Amino acid sequence: MEDHLPQSVRVERRPVSEHESRAANGPDWDRYADEYQATHGTFLGDAGFVWGPEGHTEDELGILGDVAGLDVLEVGSGAGQCSRWVRTHGGRGFGLDLSHRQLQHSLRLDAETGVAVPSVRGTATALPYAPGSFDVVFCSFGALQFVSDIDVAVGEVARVLRPGGRFAFSVTHPTRWMFPDDPGEAGLTATQSYWDRTPYVEVDDATGVVSYVEHHRTLGDWVRLLAAHDFRLVDLVEPEWPEHHDRVWGGWSRTRGLLTPGTAIFVAHLPG
Ligand SMILES: C[S@@+](CC[C@H](N)C(=O)[O-])C[C@H]1O[C@@H](n2cnc3c(N)ncnc32)[C@H](O)[C@@H]1O
């Protein structure tokens, strides 16, 4: 859900490793965090839980169920808005994010709201928790599409969940990868293969250094990844664009949202 592109950056599709993805995305989110929170903070709500640019909230969708009394981990928690919502609903919400600056915003909101989300700096591919620590793990456009070693990341979620635990995550809807990332009419014409998993990469023109990476998985890829780690997929929510919603977020807009899904929310359980 990034929506900035400095002029000195060129866009490519090419393979990138987990190391390269992380080395690019950590500093990128550090640079972008102030603008991200200034632009989207009000929409997200300091203790709000929004699942994607369509604006559907956890209060509306009830994806996690009743979180009261549960241990809940948010992977790619940013400023911790969703986990703060979990805390205001009786859950023990914890955050983890790659970006130091995003976590500074989380501390700022902790102080401003009086609802603190204990958070750590880390990566989705090496969660710093003992096996069976959580009842629920979730990501709202969090780490998953920024990770190259997705099999490792899903395995880590399975490891830290308790038996019967729930994993729910929103990502850019995989079909969006066929279209240019343009909120206008140009974003309605398929120009790329849905099956091309080559990552989206931004490269600093001056230095040649990779500065931002996103990874694409098809719907079938996600189903197989979850099944490989013993998850049972119980829902795939494709939120419709609300009738009166007219907010543009990067490539998400009313123009596109009325015709094509922009967000996919996967909901899966481990055996009890
Ligand atoms: C689009 S933001 C979403 C944050 C929050 N859920 C929100 O709605 O604002 C994605 C977040 O994922 C984090 N992230 C990227 N790669 C990560 C990784 N490998 N491990 C953990 N977090 C990561 C970024 O730092 C960023 O804060």
The ligand as an SDF file (V2000), in Angstrom:
LIG
                    3D

 27 29  0  0  0  0  0  0  0  0999 V2000
    1.2660   -0.8900    4.5660 C   0  0  0  0  0  0  0  0  0  0  0  0
    2.0600   -0.8990    6.1550 S   0  0  0  0  0  0  0  0  0  0  0  0
    0.7450   -1.5210    7.1250 C   0  0  0  0  0  0  0  0  0  0  0  0
    0.9040   -1.1830    8.5710 C   0  0  0  0  0  0  0  0  0  0  0  0
   -0.4190   -1.1420    9.3310 C   0  0  0  0  0  0  0  0  0  0  0  0
   -1.0810   -2.4100    9.3370 N   0  0  0  0  0  0  0  0  0  0  0  0
   -1.2900   -0.0650    8.7110 C   0  0  0  0  0  0  0  0  0  0  0  0
   -2.3910   -0.3830    8.2510 O   0  0  0  0  0  0  0  0  0  0  0  0
   -0.8300    1.0870    8.6960 O   0  0  0  0  0  0  0  0  0  0  0  0
    3.1930   -2.2800    6.0430 C   0  0  0  0  0  0  0  0  0  0  0  0
    4.0980   -2.4290    7.2500 C   0  0  0  0  0  0  0  0  0  0  0  0
    4.8200   -3.6690    7.1020 O   0  0  0  0  0  0  0  0  0  0  0  0
    6.1250   -3.4570    7.6060 C   0  0  0  0  0  0  0  0  0  0  0  0
    7.0390   -4.4910    7.0460 N   0  0  0  0  0  0  0  0  0  0  0  0
    7.5740   -4.5770    5.8060 C   0  0  0  0  0  0  0  0  0  0  0  0
    8.3470   -5.6770    5.6980 N   0  0  0  0  0  0  0  0  0  0  0  0
    8.3030   -6.3090    6.8960 C   0  0  0  0  0  0  0  0  0  0  0  0
    8.9020   -7.5070    7.4210 C   0  0  0  0  0  0  0  0  0  0  0  0
    9.7180   -8.2600    6.6760 N   0  0  0  0  0  0  0  0  0  0  0  0
    8.6330   -7.8620    8.6970 N   0  0  0  0  0  0  0  0  0  0  0  0
    7.8270   -7.0820    9.4910 C   0  0  0  0  0  0  0  0  0  0  0  0
    7.2430   -5.9380    9.0520 N   0  0  0  0  0  0  0  0  0  0  0  0
    7.4720   -5.5470    7.7740 C   0  0  0  0  0  0  0  0  0  0  0  0
    6.4660   -2.0250    7.1790 C   0  0  0  0  0  0  0  0  0  0  0  0
    7.5290   -1.4900    7.9400 O   0  0  0  0  0  0  0  0  0  0  0  0
    5.1360   -1.3200    7.3870 C   0  0  0  0  0  0  0  0  0  0  0  0
    5.0420   -0.7350    8.6700 O   0  0  0  0  0  0  0  0  0  0  0  0
  1  2  1  0
  2  3  1  0
  2 10  1  0
  3  4  1  0
  4  5  1  0
  5  6  1  0
  5  7  1  0
  7  8  2  0
  7  9  1  0
 10 11  1  0
 11 12  1  0
 11 26  1  0
 12 13  1  0
 13 14  1  0
 13 24  1  0
 14 15  1  0
 14 23  1  0
 15 16  2  0
 16 17  1  0
 17 18  1  0
 17 23  2  0
 18 19  1  0
 18 20  2  0
 20 21  1  0
 21 22  2  0
 22 23  1  0
 24 25  1  0
 24 26  1  0
 26 27  1  0
M  CHG  2   2   1   9  -1
M  END
$$$$
